[in-house]
């Protein structure tokens, strides 16, 4: 009884793995999983450089391999206030916006001004019909963002120099 159950489980696992391998694509028919006489599953390694017809490319077209050209956006169109705590960039012709928190001296900790700039940049990207993806990142290698800048925190919350 236990042996029959083990065979059923192995068959289920084999079918699921075959489905996954078929979904991600294979470079040749020999890469498909197959059962050998001793019921051991063997999977071939998939070399993405040999086949450019995987399921991602069938759904989304060829993935570009060119270097991205970034254009820095100094301020949003609505307020004309320059960005100081973030760097806002758009990829030329690629539909990508990148917002980088840029306060390295505070491990990219945000302050009220940074939050306002993030809102302005996200709003600009949302209203730009050419943008399909927004990347949020932090400058430097020490931290993406360490959270709120505790040097500006008071008993009533964060202190805002501009009081806006």
Protein Blocks (a to p, Z undefined) as FASTA:
>chain_A
ZZmmmmmmmmmmmmmmmmmmmmnopabfklpccddfkopacdddddfklpccbfklmmno
padfbdcdddddfbdfklopacfkbccdddehklpacdddddfknoopacfklmmmmmmm
mmmmmmmmkbmbdcdddedjkbfbgcjafklpcfkbccdfklZZ
